[in-house]
Amino acid sequence: MKLLLVEDDVKLAQFVIKGLKESGFEVDHATNGREGRDFAFENRYDLCIFDIMLPGLDGISLIEELRRCKITAPFLILSAKQSVDARVQGLQAGSDDFLVKPFSFTELLARIHALIRRAQGYSETSSVGLGGLHVDLSTREITRDSVPIDLQNREFELLAYLLRNVGRVVSKTMIIEHVWNFNFDPHTNIVEARISKLREKIDKPFEKKLIHTIRGAGYVLREEP
């Protein structure tokens, strides 16, 4: 998943970016409002994070402009302003959440996951599953038939994408764009390699298989009778 961070405090931005990348996100960083606006117009993000006090174009004006231009990604404000008025102003401008600095990275990450789940149509429950496979999207805990399963960040994102499309065939191109956030290269075998690793952990130790290859079309996560 791909995020945009618009933050002029370089030290804070480096801290946030490091944590987000370790959590499996791709992150673009802009240091002023105008640069952030250009990023938002040129790319598709799963979530955008804005400071309010930005050079060039302040965060509130930036959010208002992006909403007028029909940018629908979830927006999260990070701000040192603690007043109720500042929060109300941010939410009225089009932000979906407001987090006051200084903040816990754990809380930031939890809010990011909650906003993305809501935007992608998940219910308030963070648990999804299929055929004995249970995934907690908040804690990233995975079990199948009560057996714990440990996945790397990219493997988790791939599984989460398949779970969002249970019963629907997804192509290599769709997986590349949604999980790796870059354009499809017909010569890469990155999808096949990650699907293979995911199968070793999700399917191989168990009798029923959940990940199926549809020749010439892609992959589907479904429970066979």
ROVO-458164 format. One record per atom (N, C-alpha, C, O): x, y, z; residue in one letter. Coordinates in steps of 0.02 Angstrom, whole numbers, plus 50000, padded with zeros to 5 digits. Layout:
XYZA ...
# end
This chain:
500424994050000M 500005000050000M 500445006250000M 500995006350028M 500185011449969K 500595017449958K 500295023449995K 499705024849989K 500715026950033L 500505032750072L 500885038950050L 501435038550023L 500565044650061L 500885051150050L 500945054650118L 500455055250154L 501555056950134L 501675060750195L 501895067750175L 502395068550140L 501515072750197V 501695079750183V 501875082950250V 501435084750290V 502525083550263E 502775085650329E 503435089250320E 503895086550290E 503485095450345D 504095099350335D 504615098250390D 505185100450383D 504425094950444D 504895093250497D 505275086950475D 505005081450479D 505885087850453V 506255082450422V 506385076650471V 506325070850452V 506565078350533K 506705073050582K 506085068950597K 506115062750600K 505515072350605L 504895068750618L 504705064550557L 504495058850564L 504795067350498A 504625063750437A 505045057450430A 504785052150411A 505695057950445Q 506135052150440Q 505915046650488Q 505935040750472Q 505715048650549F 505485043950599F 504855040350575F 504795034250580F 504375044150548V 503745041250525V 503855036850464V 503585031350461V 504265039150417I 504385035250356I 504725028650373I 504545023450345I 505215028850418K 505565022650437K 505065017650466K 505075011750447K 504645019950511G 504155015450542G 503655012750492G 503475006850495G 503425016950447L 502925014850397L 503225009750349L 502895004850331L 503845010950327K 504155006150282K 504274999450316K 504194994150285K 504464999650379E 504554993350417E 503894989750425E 503884983650436E 503344993350420S 502674990350426S 502394988250359S 501824986050354S 502794988950306G 502594986350241G 502304991450193G 502054989550140G 502314997950210F 502045003050167F 502575006050121F 503165006350138F 502355008250062E 502765012550019E 502575019750036E 501985021250045E 503065024250041V 502925031050063V 503255036150017V 503855035750003V 502865040949993D 503135046949959D 503125052650010D 502655053150050D 503645056850009H 503695062250058H 503765068950024H 504195069849981H 503335073650042A 503375080550019A 503505085050078A 503235083950133A 503915090250069T 504105094650125T 503715101150125T 503805105250170T 503285102250075N 502865108250075N 502205106750040N 502125101650007N 501725111250049G 501055110050024G 501005109449949G 500635105149924G 501365113549913R 501325113249839R 501605106749813R 501325103749766R 502165104449842E 502455098049821E 501975092349838E 501895087649799E 501655092849897G 501165087849916G 500575087549868G 500335082149850G 500345093449847R 499805093749798R 500005090349733R 499605086649703R 500615091549710D 500845088449647D 500865080849654D 500655077349609D 501125078449710F 501145071149722F 500435068249719F 500325063149687F 499965071649753A 499285069049758A 498935068849690A 498535064349677A 499095073649647F 498785073749581F 499105068649534F 498775066049488F 499735067149545E 500095062749498E 500075055449517E 500235051149476E 499875053749579N 499895046849602N 499245045049637N 498855049249656N 499145038549643R 498565036049680R 498805033249747R 499225028749749R 498535035949802Y 498755033949869Y 498185030549906Y 497595032149896Y 498375025949950D 497885022749993D 497705027150052D 497175026350083D 498155031850069L 498025036550124L 498535042150120L 499115041150099L 498325048150139C 498775054050140C 498805056850211C 498305057250246C 499405058850231I 499525061650298I 499785068750290I 500275069850254I 499455073550323F 499645080550315F 499785083950382F 499435082950431F 500315088050382D 500395092850435D 499965098950417D 499795099750359D 499785103050466I 499385109050451I 499835114850433I 499715118350383I 500355116050473M 500795121750462M 501335119850411M 501875117550429M 501175120950348L 501635119350293L 501835125550255L 501435130050246L 502465125850231P 502655131450188P 502335130850119P 502195125350095P 502215136450088G 501955136550020G 501205136050016G 500885140249985G 500925130850046L 500205129750047L 500045126050111L 500285120450121L 499635129050155D 499505125850220D 499085119550211D 498755118650160D 499105115250263G 498785108850258G 498025109250249G 497745105250211G 497695113950282I 496975114650275I 496785116450204I 496335113450174I 497135121350175S 496995123350106S 497145117750057S 496785116750009S 497675113950071L 497855108350029L 497305103050030L 497095100549977L 497055101350089I 496525096450095I 495905098750059I 495595094850022I 495715104950069E 495115107650035E 495185107249959E 494705105449925E 495775108949934E 495875108749861E 495835101649835E 495525100449783E 496145096949870L 496135089949847L 495435087049849L 495245083249804L 495045088749900R 494355086449903R 493935089549846R 493505086149817R 494045095849831R 493685098949775R 493835095449709R 493415095249664R 494445092849704C 494665089349644C 494505081849646C 494775077949607C 494075079949693K 493815073049697K 494345067849715K 494295062049696K 494865069949753I 495335065049781I 494985061849841I 494825065349890I 494865055349838T 494445052149889T 494835047949940T 494525045049985T 495485047649935A 495885043849984A 495765046450054A 495625052350063A 495815042250105P 495765044650174P 496325049650189P 496885048750168P 496155054950227F 496635060050247F 496705059850323F 496205059450359F 497325060250346L 497475060450418L 497915066450431L 498435067350400L 497705070750478I 498095076650497I 498535075050557I 498305072150606I 499165077150553L 499625077150610L 499755084450627L 499995088150584L 499605086550688S 499695093650703S 499865094750776S 499645091050820S 500265100050789A 500425101950857A 499845105850888A 499835106950949A 499365108050848K 498785111750874K 498325107050911K 498085102050884K 498195108550974Q 497805104051017Q 497085106351029Q 496705102851061Q 496915112151004S 496245114951019S 495705111150982S 495815108150929S 495105111351011V 494535108250979V 494385111750913V 494205108450864V 494475118350910D 494355122150849D 494795119650792D 494565119150735D 495435118050807A 495895115650756A 495655108950729A 495695107650669A 495425104650773R 495185098050752R 494565098750708R 494495095550656R 494105102950731V 493485104050693V 493645106850624V 493355104750575V 494105111750622Q 494285114750558Q 494575109450511Q 494405109350452Q 494995105050537G 495295099850495G 494785094950469G 494805093150410G 494325092850512L 493815088150491L 493325091350442L 493105088150394L 493155097650453Q 492705101050407Q 493025102250338Q 492675102550288Q 493685102850338A 494035103850274A 494025097550232A 494105097850171A 493935091750264G 493915085550226G 494365080050253G 494425074750222G 494695081350310S 495115076150340S 494665070950374S 494115072450396S 494915064750377D 494545059250408D 494745058050481D 494375054950518D 495325060650500D 495555059550569D 496075064850585D 496345068150540D 496215065750649F 496655071050674F 497055068250732F 496765065750781F 497715068450727L 498145065950780L 498615071450803L 498955074650762L 498635072750868V 499015078350896V 499735076150909V 499865070750935V 500215080450890K 500925079450905K 501055081650976K 500745086451000K 501515078451012P 501865072250993P 501385066250999P 500905066551037P 501535061050962F 501075055350961F 501485048850964F 502085048750951F 501135043550981S 501435036850981S 501395034050910S 500865034450879S 501945031350885F 501925028350818F 501425022550817F 501105021450766F 501375018950872T 500895013350875T 500185015850863T 499795012650827T 500015021550893E 499355024450883E 499265026850811E 498745025750780E 499785030050783L 499755032250714L 499625026350667L 499195026750623L 499985020850678L 499915015050635L 499215012050642L 498915010050592L 498945011850703A 498275009150714A 497755013450678A 497285010750649A 497835020050681R 497355024450647R 497405023750571R 496895023750537R 498015022950545I 498105021950473I 497745015650450I 497375015750401I 497845010150487H 497525003850468H 496765004450473H 496405001850430H 496515007950524A 495785008750532A 495495012750474A 494965010950448A 495825018150455L 495575022350400L 495585018550334L 495115019050294L 496105014750322I 496155010950259I 495625005450258I 495305004350206I 495525002050314R 495004996850316R 494314999850301R 493924997050263R 494185005650331R 493535008850320R 493455010950247R 492925010050218R 493985013650217A 493955015850148A 493865009950100A 493555010650047A 494135004250117Q 494104998450074Q 493494994050087Q 493414988750058Q 493054996450132G 492424993050141G 492404987850195G 491924984050200G 492914987550238Y 492894982950293Y 492404985650345Y 492314991750352Y 492084981150382S 491664983150438S 492124985050495S 492734984550490S 491834987350549E 492234989550606E 492644983850636E 493164984950667E 492404977650626T 492804972050649T 493444971550609T 493434972650548T 493984969950641S 494624969550606S 494794962350587S 495344961050561S 494344957750600S 494494950750587S 494134948250525S 493524949150518S 494504945150480V 494214942150420V 494484935050413V 495004933450442V 494134930950376G 494384924150370G 494014920150317G 493524922350288G 494264914050306L 493984909550257L 494264902550269L 494864901650274L 493824897650273G 494034890650277G 494534889050331G 495034885650319G 494404891550391G 494864890250446G 495444895250451G 495824895150500G 495504899550401L 496014904750401L 495724911050432L 495204913450410L 496054913650484H 495814919650518H 496384924850520H 496944923250539H 496214930850499V 496704936350495V 496444942350534V 495894944750520V 496834944650583D 496674950850618D 497054956450584D 497674956750588D 496694960950552L 497004966250513L 497334971550556L 497764975250532L 497144972050619S 497444976950664S 498104974450692S 498604977950690S 498094968350719T 498704965650750T 499134961750701T 499714960050716T 498854960150642R 499184956150592R 499314948950616R 499784945650593R 498914946650662E 498964939750686E 498574935250638E 498004936750620E 498884929750619I 498584925150570I 498594918150598I 499104915850625I 498034914650592T 498004907650610T 497604903850558T 497174906750524T 497744897450552R 497314892950513R 497224886650553R 497704883250571R 496594884950565D 496434879350609D 496794879950675D 497054875050702D 496814886150701S 497114887950766S 497884887450766S 498194888250819S 498184886250708V 498924885950703V 499184892950684V 498984895450631V 499614896050724P 499874902650707P 500294902450643P 500674897650631P 500234907650602I 500604908150540I 500974914850539I 500674920050552I 501614914650524D 502024920750523D 502154922750451D 502444918950412D 501944928850432L 502054931350365L 502494937550366L 502464941550413L 502894938350314Q 503264944550304Q 502764949950282Q 502204948350262Q 502974956350287N 502514961850272N 502194961350203N 501594962250196N 502604959850152R 502334959650084R 501864953650076R 501364954050040R 502024948150108E 501584942350105E 500914943850138E 500394941750115E 500944947650193F 500324949550227F 499894953950182F 499294952950176F 500204958950149E 499834963350104E 499524959450046E 498964960850025E 499884954550021L 499624950349967L 499024946349992L 498514946049957L 499074943350051L 498514939550078L 497914944150091L 497354942350076L 498044950050119A 497494954750132A 497144956750067A 496534957450066A 497524957650013Y 497224959349949Y 496794953649923Y 496244954749897Y 497034947549929L 496644941749908L 496014941049949L 495484939249923L 496064942550014L 495474942250058L 494964947550040L 494364946450047L 495194953350017R 494724958549996R 494354956649932R 493844959549914R 494624951549898N 494334949449834N 494164942049834N 494244938549784N 493934939549891V 493764932449897V 493274930449843V 492764933749832V 493434924949808G 493004922349755G 493074925949688G 492754924049639G 493484931149686R 493584935049625R 494294933849599R 494774934149638R 494354932549534V 495014931549505V 495364938249498V 495084943049471V 495984938649524V 496384944749517V 497004943249475V 497334938149485V 497144947549428S 497694946349382S 498364948449413S 498384951749465S 498904946449380K 499574948549403K 499624956149402K 499924959149447K 499344959249351T 499364966549346T 499024969749405T 499294974549435T 498434967249423M 498064970049480M 498464969249545M 498484973849586M 498764963449553I 499154962149614I 499754966849617I 499894969749670I 500114967449562I 500704971949560I 500504979049579I 500844982249619I 499954981549550E 499754988449561E 499514989749632E 499634995049660E 499164984849662H 498884985849728H 499344983949786H 499294986749840H 499784979049774V 500214976749828V 500914979749824V 501214981349876V 501174980749763W 501844983549755W 501834990749732W 502344994149734W 501254993149710N 501175000149691N 501625002449634N 501855008149634N 501744998049586F 502085000349525F 501784996849465F 501424991949471F 501944999549405N 501644996949344N 501894989949328N 502454988149347N 501484986149293F 501634979149278F 502224978549230F 502244981849178F 502684974149246D 503234972349202D 503124965049181D 503174960649224D 502984963649117P 502824956849096P 503394951949107P 503294945849104P 504004954449120H 504584950049128H 504724948149201H 505154944049215H 504364951149247T 504494949749317T 504104943649340T 503544942449317T 504404939949386N 504054934149415N 503924935249489N 503834930549528N 503904941649509I 503834943349580I 503184940749608I 503164938549666I 502644940949569V 501994938649594V 502014931149605V 501804928649657V 502254927449555E 502294920149561E 502714918149621E 502534913449657E 503264921649632A 503714919949688A 503364921049755A 503424916849800A 503004926649762R 502674928149826R 502064923549836R 501924921549892R 501704922049783I 501144917449788I 501394910549811I 501084907349854I 501964908449784S 502254902049803S 502424901849877S 502284897049912S 502744907349902K 502924907649973K 502294907850017K 502284904750071K 501784911449993L 501164911850031L 500824905050035L 500564903150087L 500834901349980R 500544894649979R 500894889950028R 500574885850060R 501554890550032E 501934886250077E 501704887150150E 501734882350189E 501484893150167K 501294894550236K 500544893850248K 500324891550300K 500144895850198I 499414895950206I 499094889250186I 498614887050218I 499364886050134D 499034880150106D 499394873550118D 499084868550136D 500054873450108K 500424867150107K 500324862850169K 500244856750163K 500324865750229P 500254861450289P 499544858950301P 499424855150348P 499064861050259F 498364859550272F 498054855650214F 498294855850157F 497524851950229E 497224847550179E 496894851450122E 497024850150063E 496464856350139K 496114860150088K 496524866150067K 496804869750108K 496544867350001K 496914872949974K 496444878949963K 495874878149942K 496704884949979L 496314891049972L 496534895349913L 496124898949884L 497174895149896I 497444899349842I 497464895249778I 497794890049775I 497104897449727H 497054893749665H 497294897849605H 497164903849601H 497654894649559T 497874897849498T 497354896749443T 497134891149431T 497154902149411I 496704901849354I 497114903149292I 497314908849279I 497254897849254R 497724898349199R 497534903949150R 496964904249126R 498014908349136G 497904913749089G 497524919649118G 497414924649083G 497324919249181A 496924924649210A 497224927549274A 497254933649283A 497454923149320G 497734925749382G 497634920849438G 497724914849431G 497434923549496Y 497364919649557Y 496704921249591Y 496434926749583Y 496464916449630V 495844917549668V 495904914049735V 496164908549741V 495664917449787L 495634914549854L 494914912149864L 494444916249865L 494814905649872R 494144903049883R 494194896149915R 494704892749911R 493644894349947E 493614887849980E 493264882949933E 492694883949914E 493614877649915E 493324872549871E 492894867849912E 493044866449970E 492334865149882P 491904860549919P 492264853949933P 491964849549964P 
# end
